[in-house]
Amino acid sequence: MTALDDLRSDPPTTVGVGQAALRDQNLAVVATLAFAAPEPVSRAAIAAASGLTRSTVSRLVDELLAGGVLRELPRQVAGRGRPATPLAPARGTLVGLGLEVSPSYLGARLVDLNGDVLAEQVLPAHLERSDAHEVLARLSRLASQVLADSSEGWSTLAGVRLAVPGLVDSAGLVLRAPNLGWREVSPGDHLDAAVLAAAGGRPGPPPAVGVGNEADFAALAHALEVPGRPAGSASFFYVSADIGIGGACVVDGAPARGRHGWAGEIGHTLIDPAGPVCTCGARGCLEQYAGRDALLAAAGLAPDVEVEALAAAASEPGRAREAVAQAGRALGVAISNVVNLLDVADVVLGGQFVPLLPALRPAMEEELRSRVLAAPWLDVTLRAGEGGMPSLTGAAYAVLGDVVAGPSAWLQVA
């Protein structure tokens, strides 16, 4: 068996497809198989998995090598026959820039096709009820600095994605970001010029700036090991947590964003209709029980206390432990609704919930046992996500995923 046996596909359909379109389609097939493989694979393995001839695969691979999408590793001899030349994602060629505006920081992370972080900067900030124009101007300067400081480590900026905690439409308009105080903001208008200037003189199409929900990007980072390569779990519900709480349902490795792109807003699901007023204007939202500010206030801690200190305090009897238990009960109620509605059994908790999960778990599991209809037959797993601001990584992966899915657009720059 080869590393591509589980990814074997039917031969590409050729009926009614022109030569140029067929080439583009085949390039995408070859790139997708090479990136998705759990270990470097040979041309022969890709040919066997794709149904394309070896000569066709060899020609396409040569194009991907010349275009900086793939790289060759040293030849390996395995049994009889000619030595195989393993293929792997290229390093330091095409890169994606992930940006994030959080209520507590601005961030930028530059990632290449191999998943290596080439540069990053994170600036702590207090951005609740902030001025969008001022914040985006600061973010533009941050993006330009990251690109300039790393300019010798990459050749082509494939694109930029910005993660924002709020509702984002298909055109990249931030309709509402309650914890930032933003409404109907178009970040691309502020970032396009800065990014173009920073990438000026580089080969390739002008880099585009896309905008998306931060929980969707964080979920994507958990769904992939590196750009184009699925992680161990292909379907799960991700809960993102900072001052606000977001969510994303990942199905077959991709966030299910819904018809308008607004799916997953678990932080604004109802816990108590008579509860406290939320930043969104409604009462009793999950954020008012399990968001960072709500948790620290209930624990009797200052609003600038780190969540690790809250986790330490919750390990001992007292007000902090009860505050975290109350948050766990609210989370358990909300996630029970998710499980009943979507039939998911794997729940990943990220952000501030990573260090708090041991203290949250007992109350959450109690609610899941009592509220999930299928509880006697369904084992719902609660697990901690990755730290390190995964929305930045996921935003960069989204850019590079487009390269893998459509590499022909980038081969003109070889």
Order of alpha helices (4+ residues) and beta strands (2+ residues): alpha-alpha-alpha-beta-beta-beta-beta-beta-alpha-beta-beta-beta-beta-alpha-beta-alpha-beta-beta-beta-beta-beta-alpha-alpha-alpha-alpha-beta-alpha-beta-alpha
